[in-house]
């Protein structure tokens, strides 16, 4: 007798809510459609809510990014020329103005917000990784079911092949959904990198090859989670 129960997953308990505290004390997050949603679904909802809340601030982030770039150039110019004169005076005034603008950002609120964003991104990546690990196990079970089907004949074989084919299709669909989840956090990662620059932390990249083997995808996710966790531990709060 063939046991197909192993192909059925277990519904997890409801995960805790994810929130990001923006400068000024505004708390943003997301709401899942089902109270039985798993951690990845909760993280997806949080990313959607945060992206929606931060979208109108995009131009401001671009201005901050540009100001930081100009200030970095201005800081370097005195070491590149031999005759300061009026150019240095002009750059000095520019630096003072930019320093004033950067000073308008509360010094503690930015690190707190960065921590919140990192936590949400980590929740998504860990959720995706858990799903990938589950797909690895599921794929092995499907391969075993395929072997059983190959040993059968007639209607029994046909019935097993229907199940195997449907299961493989589900694997493909699940992989596409997980890749979409990773793409969904990219705008949040871009915003994160702008604010990491404000507090002097190098930018991070969330690049995962979801087209290769499931094992390779899991390895990439593990590495990114380790990097983000290290970045999080370095945030001065």
Buried (B, 14 or more C-beta within 10 A) or exposed (E): EEEEEEBEEEEEEBBEEBBBBBBEEEEBBBEBEEEEBBBBBBBBBBBBBBBEBBEEEEEEBEEBBEBBEBBEEBEEEEEEEEEEEEEBEEBEEBBEEBEEEBEEBEEEBBBBBBBBBBBBBBBBBBBBBBBBBBBBEBBEEBEEBBEEBEEBEEEEBEEBBEBBEEBBEBBEEBBEEBBEBBEBBBBBBBBBBBBBBBBEBEEBEBEBEBEEEBEBBBBBBBEBBEBBEEBBEEBEE
